[in-house]
Amino acid sequence: MNYLGLLTSVMLNHLGLLASVMMNYVGLLTSVMMNYLGLLTSVMMNYLGLLTSVMMNYLGLLTSVMMNYLGLLTSVMMNYLGLLTSVMMNYLGLLTSVMMNYLGLLTSVMMNYLGLLTSVMMNYLGLLASVMMDYLGLLTSVMMNYLGLLASVMMNYLGLLTSVMMNYLDIQIWDGIPPI
């Protein structure tokens, strides 16, 4: 009967160990999937923000260019209207107006590209920080799962060893002292 108890104890310990290992792997798989889902969501949101920022910058640039060309057209028309009165003064005004319009256009384009560059850099910086934090969380989760698995295996083997020793001591007592 003691050997049957020992066999039962060993089988139950192995079943407990198997269940513990399976639960640890299920927890690890769930943790990895949740981390990758969070990483995917973060990357998609960062790219969506980058796309929106780029579109808004190009829309602003297009509006600025159109307004500058509209101003240039108005200035040219007004200058040619005034040309009937004073040719030299109008050409001087036209030159100044064209130069100022192109200077404004150049400044506007440069500011828009600077804003676009800053926006892209900030989006990539946010994406990098998000990816690093997700991988750090994944690494921590994997390490904690493996630590839990190791502790579970050690406790199962300790229980198995204790059970074997107790059964062995019980057998030795019965072998040494015959029952009455």
C-alpha positions in Angstrom: 0.0 0.0 0.0 2.9 2.4 0.7 4.3 1.8 -2.7 0.9 2.4 -4.2 0.7 5.7 -2.2 4.2 6.6 -3.4 3.2 6.0 -7.0 0.0 8.0 -6.6 2.0 10.8 -5.0 4.6 10.8 -7.8 1.8 10.8 -10.5 -0.1 13.6 -8.8 3.1 15.7 -8.5 3.8 15.2 -12.2 0.2 16.1 -13.1 0.5 19.3 -10.9 3.8 20.1 -12.6 2.4 19.7 -16.1 -0.7 21.8 -15.2 1.6 24.5 -13.7 3.9 24.5 -16.8 0.8 24.7 -19.2 -0.7 27.6 -17.2 2.6 29.5 -17.3 2.9 29.0 -21.0 -0.7 30.2 -21.5 0.0 33.3 -19.4 3.2 33.9 -21.3 1.4 33.6 -24.7 -1.4 35.9 -23.5 1.2 38.5 -22.3 3.2 38.4 -25.6 0.0 38.7 -27.7 -1.2 41.7 -25.6 2.2 43.4 -25.9 2.3 42.9 -29.6 -1.3 44.2 -29.9 -0.3 47.3 -27.9 2.8 47.8 -30.1 0.7 47.5 -33.3 -1.9 50.0 -32.0 0.9 52.4 -31.0 2.6 52.1 -34.4 -0.7 52.6 -36.2 -1.6 55.7 -34.1 1.9 57.2 -34.7 1.7 56.7 -38.4 -1.9 58.1 -38.5 -0.6 61.2 -36.6 2.3 61.5 -38.9 0.0 61.3 -42.0 -2.3 63.9 -40.6 0.6 66.2 -39.8 2.1 65.8 -43.2 -1.3 66.4 -44.9 -2.0 69.5 -42.8 1.5 70.9 -43.5 1.1 70.4 -47.3 -2.4 72.0 -47.1 -0.9 75.0 -45.3 1.9 75.2 -47.9 -0.6 75.0 -50.8 -2.8 77.7 -49.3 0.2 79.9 -48.7 1.5 79.5 -52.3 -2.0 80.2 -53.7 -2.4 83.3 -51.6 1.1 84.5 -52.6 0.4 84.0 -56.3 -3.0 85.7 -55.9 -1.3 88.7 -54.2 1.4 88.7 -57.0 -1.3 88.7 -59.7 -3.2 91.5 -58.0 0.0 93.5 -57.6 0.9 93.0 -61.2 -2.5 94.0 -62.4 -2.5 97.2 -60.2 1.0 98.0 -61.4 0.1 97.7 -65.1 -3.0 99.9 -64.5 -0.7 102.5 -62.9 1.8 102.1 -65.7 -0.4 104.3 -67.9 0.4 107.2 -65.6 4.0 106.6 -64.6 6.0 103.9 -66.4 9.2 104.3 -64.4 7.6 104.5 -61.0 5.3 101.5 -61.8 8.2 99.3 -62.9 10.1 100.2 -59.7 6.9 99.4 -57.6 6.4 96.2 -59.7 10.0 95.0 -59.0 9.6 95.7 -55.3 6.2 94.0 -55.2 7.5 90.9 -57.0 10.6 90.7 -54.8 8.5 91.0 -51.6 6.0 88.4 -52.9 8.8 85.9 -53.7 10.5 86.6 -50.4 7.2 86.0 -48.6 6.6 82.8 -50.6 10.2 81.6 -49.8 9.7 82.3 -46.1 6.3 80.6 -46.1 7.7 77.5 -47.9 10.7 77.3 -45.5 8.5 77.6 -42.4 6.1 74.9 -43.7 9.0 72.5 -44.4 10.5 73.3 -41.0 7.2 72.5 -39.4 6.8 69.3 -41.4 10.4 68.2 -40.4 9.7 68.9 -36.8 6.4 67.0 -36.9 8.0 64.0 -38.6 10.9 63.9 -36.1 8.5 64.2 -33.1 6.3 61.4 -34.5 9.3 59.1 -35.1 10.6 59.9 -31.6 7.2 59.1 -30.1 7.1 55.9 -32.1 10.6 54.9 -30.9 9.7 55.6 -27.3 6.5 53.6 -27.7 8.3 50.6 -29.3 11.0 50.6 -26.6 8.4 50.7 -23.8 6.5 47.9 -25.4 9.5 45.7 -25.8 10.6 46.5 -22.2 7.1 45.4 -21.0 7.3 42.3 -23.1 10.8 41.4 -21.7 9.6 42.0 -18.1 6.5 39.8 -18.7 8.6 37.0 -20.2 11.1 37.1 -17.4 8.4 37.1 -14.7 6.7 34.1 -16.4 9.9 32.2 -16.6 10.6 33.0 -12.9 7.1 31.8 -12.0 7.6 28.6 -14.0 11.0 27.9 -12.4 9.5 28.5 -8.9 6.6 26.2 -9.7 8.9 23.4 -11.0 11.1 23.7 -7.9 8.1 23.5 -5.5 6.8 20.5 -7.4 10.1 18.7 -7.2 10.4 19.6 -3.5 6.9 18.2 -2.9 7.8 15.1 -4.8 11.1 14.6 -2.9 9.3 15.1 0.4 6.6 12.6 -0.6 9.2 10.0 -1.6 11.2 10.5 1.6 8.1 10.2 3.8 7.0 7.1 2.0 10.5 5.6 2.3 10.6 6.4 6.0 7.2 4.8 6.4 8.4 1.6 4.5 11.6 1.5 6.7 9.5 1.7 9.9 7.2 -1.1 8.8 10.2 -3.3 7.7 12.1 -2.7 11.0 9.1 -3.1 13.4 6.7 -5.8 12.4 3.0 -5.0 13.1 1.3 -6.5 16.1 
